[in-house]
Amino acid sequence: MPDGWKKDKVYLQLKQKILSGDFTPGMRLPKELEFSRELNVAKVTLRSALARLESEGLVERLPSKGTFVAGDTAANLILIVIPQQAGLHYPCQYIAPGITAAAAAAGYRVDFCFVEYLRELGTVKAVDYLKRKKLFGTLLIDSTYLGHEPELEIFHRLGLPLLLIHPKMNDHAVTGFSSLVTDTRQAWRSGLEHLAGNGYENVRILEQKNGLREWDALEYPALFRKLGLNPQGRLCYYAEMDSDSITAGLKTLLRENPDVQAVYCYSDFYAIKVMKALKAMNFQIPEDIAVMGYCGYPGNVMLDPPLSTVDLGYMNIGRMAVDLLPRCQEGNPERYFSPYQVIGRKSTDNPALLRIMNVNF
């Protein structure tokens, strides 16, 4: 039998005994010479197998003391999978800290992996790589799946608990994996309800063209009428996530709507750029124009003025994900909802309404 095969055979034989409990945690393995004779292999073959087991955390090799079965051989690692190009505006940046905090409290270890890395490995190699990590389960922070992405096949073959975090509403049905979602349609509407409740009537929306927060632009007139907002004229304007595009979109919005009272932005990161552009044009916020964000960027409170937003609770999403993961068995997809809240700050204070309230007071 070739040496490579012998090494693999011994490694697999010992690993099976550890994982099955035949070799119990803390157990000291025989000395190398004695053990190699017992297994009928050369010492160099045994050492190679033990080194591989040590790299996986299954055994501990202590100088002058011997080789011991690791004290904790249970699968207790949660893998957090994120996109490689995850910038400041990606939700995973704010969800991950909630995961790591909750995992530590529950006794899990965590590791991070880029989804692109798994795709580059290919299905077979990726499955083999993940099987060697003593995984308990996976939290995949991504969205908008079509059902044929390589990582889905990888995790289906792995057969361990997996939860999609912050995906699109129906990604659980598309992928076959459970999901933790925000009711985006209702959350987005809640931002408009906040502006209407603060007395604004002439509200316009600045959003990303391919990210309409589950609303079709054709639905806005009826929604505006229902909320008591002015439904006349163009209600929705578009921009990409860069300062020039947002400034250009904002200028078009202002030119076509000189009486606009409030701008509702696709995200807090859009809103931050809108506020900067308005100030450059000598508008006062909220005295001239109010600004409303969406998502819950933690830095909102440090802006001048502090930004109102629909806070999706990213830290809480991370904590919920760890609690839900044990329920998310492969092949039985469920959809779970995370709560959100509207946080009103100075950027949407209505000066006219405040004056009336002060007079009444």
Sequence and secondary structure as in RCSB ss.txt:
>XXXX:A:sequence
MPDGWKKDKVYLQLKQKILSGDFTPGMRLPKELEFSRELNVAKVTLRSALARLESEGLVERLPSKGTFVAGDTAA
NLILIVIPQQAGLHYPCQYIAPGITAAAAAAGYRVDFCFVEYLRELGTVKAVDYLKRKKLFGTLLIDSTYLGHEP
ELEIFHRLGLPLLLIHPKMNDHAVTGFSSLVTDTRQAWRSGLEHLAGNGYENVRILEQKNGLREWDALEYPALFR
KLGLNPQGRLCYYAEMDSDSITAGLKTLLRENPDVQAVYCYSDFYAIKVMKALKAMNFQIPEDIAVMGYCGYPGN
VMLDPPLSTVDLGYMNIGRMAVDLLPRCQEGNPERYFSPYQVIGRKSTDNPALLRIMNVNF
>XXXX:A:secstr
  HHHHHHHHHHHHHHHHHHTSS TT B   HHHHHHHHTS HHHHHHHHHHHHHTTSEEEETTTEEEE S  S 
 EEEEEE TT  TTSTHHHHHHHHHHHHHHHT EEEEEEHHHHHHH HHHHHHHHHTTTEEEEEEE     S  H
HHHHHHHHTS EEEES  TTHHHHHSSEEEE  HHHHHHHHHHHHHHTT  SEEEEE TT  TT  GGGHHHHHH
HHT    S  EEE  SSHHHHHHHHHHHHHH TT  EEEESSHHHHHHHHHHHHHTT  TTTT EEE  B  GGG
GGSSS  BEEE  HHHHHHHHHHHGGG  TT   EEE   EEE  GGG  HHHHHHHHHH 
